[in-house]
Amino acid sequence: MNSNQLTGKLANPKLTLFAFHLCNNLAKGDQQTVDNADHLWHQCVALGNLLQTNPKLDALPQHLANKKSQNSQPSDYLELYESDGDIILPFTTLSQPDKVPLEGAIYPVQLHDTYALDLTLLAADTLEINQLKNLNFQGCLLPDNIQASLGQTLVLFAKPVDFSGNHQELAVACVEALFQDVQSLLKPYLIGEGKLLGSPIFEFDNAHENPRLNCHILLWLNTDENTSELEDKGDYYRPLLNLLCCRSKIIYTYYQAQRCNEEARKLYSQLEDKVKEFSNLKSEPKERLKQLEDWLIKLPQIGFEYARHLRDIELHLTTIETNADNYGYWHKQLVSHSLKERDNLDFIQDFFDGSCQRFQKQIKVNMSYLTAGRQLFQQMIETIRIIVELDGQKQQAKFELAERKSDSELQNTIQSVGAGIGAGIGVAGIIASSYPLITQVPIAPFSTSLPPHPFVLSLLFSLLFGAGFGFGTWRLTRKIKPKDRDDSNQIIGRIPGG
């Protein structure tokens, strides 16, 4: 049903933006705000400039920062604005393009670790259906403009004037009118309906998984004579605000869990590649050892990131379970303030029974796969360590064998040199002792008829003795070497897998 095909008027339409932004997280502690925690307050300033509010909203972020510094402790419900006894910042604006005067109000609160913004625009007049675009000028209140980290919900409350048609068709036409100037965002569609405070309420959603692009709208038609009074009394307000906050947190947390799952699967694929490479390791021992040592540096880092993602998914599951319980609690509180036997809030319960349960089940399935992957990481790393240790022992054994061989050759050299030195000393001694022979017995010219000179005989016998001693030393060292080889083989044989 196109809004241009359905004519009708709405009295005092009021569009409220409920936006939720994380201000604290587990990593930084309850006392530390996250980066860009004041994003919503700066968005109010931007909206004020676009809508030309009076007064301007430029001082709002600093005012709220001062208020927050006075109340640093987390609170289940902390009103952040206070000025001259007022907890709401009112303003007026002249909307475009129809110059429809609007009244506005900002009501910021903190719900434990979350900043919640209630920004309301009210047309104090009767508008045609297609004039609802003035409440959402250029799509200024839609998610892709607000960019609240946890998401948002728009609630349109309006009284049909002289309308006797189908309320569901009217609700669809109103939502389409809000999107007249919007092209980029996926438009929401009807997903549920019920009754609140005696009047019909319709739920729309575009089912976008990214909370910053998820467009959730409640279209509440004031058709009962008691609805205006009960809505103005506001007993329903706090349960509805907390319930919508829990809903946004659940969707946001599931989105984060899915992102963690995707990143963990990418890391797991790297492990699978290593498993395939493992069957084709390099055959040369030194190259294989270098390859595996490189893996031992990279795989633990990948495994650590993998385990961190798995831990985050477990935390996300706990967060969803906690907020699902809180969602159920606030649903009961909202029911307690509704009109018994007239209201119907089953569509709120449908989210708890449907999406919440599906999210938890899917995360548990993902965790079961990823947990098995973590075990594979650990086994792979342990196996590589064992192989590296064995290869290292083999390399060490070869090194020790070469070292022992080198020591043996050095020892033989020393022994031979020692023998030579000993022989040299002996020759020198002989020469010294034979010197008197040279002086006492003159050396005659060589002749075969004469006996050898005593000095020559002494030198000859000394050389023969030295040669015999050196030969004996060499034979002795040669007999020791085979034993060394046997000992070396025994060393290698003691290495597992050698």
Summary of the structure (lengths in Angstrom):
residues: 498
radius of gyration: 45.7
end to end distance: 80.9
largest distance: 162.5
contacts: 1524
relative contact order: 0.08
helix: 58%
strand: 18%
